[in-house]
Amino acid sequence: MPPVFAHGALRLYLLALLEEGPKHGYELIKALSDRFGGTYSPSAGTIYPRLGKLEAEGLVATESQGRRTNYRITAAGLAELNSRRREVETVENDIAASVRRLADDLRADIRSNMRGLRADLAATAEAARTAARSADWAASANAAGPATPAGGRRYPPEGQQLLKEAEMLLQAFRDDMRTELRLHTRDRPMTPVALEAVHTVLDQARAAIRNSL
């Protein structure tokens, strides 16, 4: 995968973010993640060395706020930023292109994972159908078995149990995903890219389950 930022671009973009106001390291990481719609989030090992270099060059200054260290742009940093506004615009355009590329990569990964999921679901469904047929034959041979429905085909109690288990799996999946979504959006908002990923995965999962029934 190509680098998200060209050489020197992240350093310049950090100055642009600090022009909006002082920020500590986590706020800068979150601001970058928001710019990328959640498709990319730089590590602390990527951000802090660059901030340290900017401070050594006199382009940013630090100030303590409780246990956190805030970074603010200096007059020298603002002067450099003003002299390179066109480069900042290029970085913004590169970020937009990176978001599109990362979103495409994410969709490709989702499609690949869903193909594997569909294969697993199909294999599981076939095994379940085989087990249900075996149970049905056994029930048909038993005169004291379950009542015969209007179609004349005995419906084994094992099938009812499997249906209940499937419904419980779907309910557990729904509850787990709602919890995951709420935990995720507690610290950062849902992004259009993340929503599209959820929509795509659910549509493909629905199709895979229908095809395996």
N, C-alpha and C positions, 0 to 999 in steps of 0.2 A: 504494500500500500504506500503511495507517495506521501511525503510529509505534509502535515496539515498547514504548517507555516513555512514560508520560504526563509532563507537565511536572514536573520536580523529583523524579520517582520514581527515576531512576537514581542521583541524588545520595544519596538516602536508602538505596537498596539497597547502595551501596558501603559505607556505614557498617555495615550489617548484615553484609556479608561480612567486613569488617575486625574485627568483634566476635569472629569465630572465631579470629583471630590475625593478626599482621602479615603482609603480603603485598607483593610488588613488582608492578609494573604488569602484567607478562605473566601472573602468577598470577591476578590479578583478571579479566583478559580470559578466561583459560581457565575460571575458576570460573563466569563468566557464560555462556560457551559450553556448559559442562556442564549448567547449570540449564535451558538451552533445548534440551537433547538434540542439540546440534550444528546446529540449524536456524538459529541466529543467533549471530554472534560480533562484538562491538563492535570498532571500530577503535581504534588508539592515539590518533587524533585526537579520538575521543569520550571516552575514559577519562581521559587525562592532564590536560586542561583542568579537568575536574570535580575531580580530585584536588588540583590546584593551588588551586582555589577553596576546597575543604574545608580545606586547610592554611592558607590566608590567614584563614579564619574561626576557626582554632584548634580545629577539630573532628578533624583528624588531624595527626600529626607524622611526620616523616621521619627515617630513620637509614640511614647508608651501610653496605652489606655487600658488600665487594669493589667490583665495578663497578656493582652494582645499588643502587637506592634502595628501601628498604622503607617501607611506609606502615603506621602503627598508629593505632588510634582513641585519642583522648584522653579525659580525664574529661568534658570539655565535650561531646565527640562522643557518648559513652555516655549522658550525661544527655539529649541531644536524642533519641537513639534510643529511650530508655526512655519518653520522653514521646509518642512517635509509633508505638508498637507496633501499634496498629490499622491505621495507614497501611501498615506493613510487611506485615501480613497481606493487605491489599488488593493491594499490589504482587505478592506471591506468587501470589495468585489471578489477577491480570492476566498474569503470566508463564505460568501454566498455560494460560490462554485463548490467549495468543500462540503457544505451542508447538502447540496444536491447529490454529490458523489457519495457521501457517507450514507445518505438516505437510500440511494440505489443499492449500495452494498448491503445495507440492513434488509432491504426487501429481498435481495438475492439469497441472503442467509435464511430468511424466514421461509422462502419457497423451498430451499434445499431441506431445511428441517421438517417442513410439512410433508415433503415427499417421503421422508423416513417415517414420519408419524402415520401417514396413510398406510404404508406397508405394514407397520406394526399393528395398526387397528384392523386391517384386513386379515392378517394372520390370526389375531385374537378372536375376531368375529367368526372366522371359519372353524376354529377350534370349539367355540361356543355352540355353533350350529351343529357340529358333529356330536357334541355331548348331548345337546337337546334332542337330536334324532334318536340317539341310543336310548335316552330316557323315555322318549315317546314310544319306541318299539316295545320297551319293557313294560310300559304301562298298558299298551294295547293287549299284551299277552295276559294281563292280570284281570280276571273278570271283576274283581272287587276294586278295580282302579277308579280313577276320577270319572266324573260324569262326562258323557259324550256331547259336545256342543252341536248346534244345528247343522254344521257342515259335515258332521260324521267323523271328525278327526279328534282324537283324544288330546287334550292339552295338559301336559304333565305339570305337577306342582313345581318341578325343578325350573320350568320356564318362568313361572311367576316369581320364583325366588331370584332368578337371574335378572328379571326386569327390575325388581326392587333394588338389587345391588347396583344396576346401571343408573337408576334414578338417584341413588345415594351418592354415587361417584360424581354425577353432574352437579348435585347440590354442594358437595364438598369442594369441587373445583370452583364453583361460583363464589362460595364464601371465602376461599383462599385468595382468589384473585381480587375480590373487593378489598380484603385486608391489605394485600400488596399495593394496590392502587392508592389507598388512603395513606399508607406509610410513605410511599414515594412522593405523593403530592403534599405531604406535611411540610417538607423542607424546600420543595421547588414545584412550580406549577406544572400541570400537564401541558405538553407541547403538541403542536399539530403533527409532528413526525411520530411521536409516541402514540398519539391517538390513531393515526393511520396504521401503525404497526399492530395495535390491538385489533382494529377493525379487520385487517387482512388476515391475521392469525385466526380470529374467531370464524370468519367466513370460510376459510380453508378447513378448519377443524369441523365445522358443520357439514361441509361437503364430504369430508373423509368419513365421518360417522355415518352419514346417509348411504354412502356407497358401500359401506361394510355391513349394513343391516340386511 
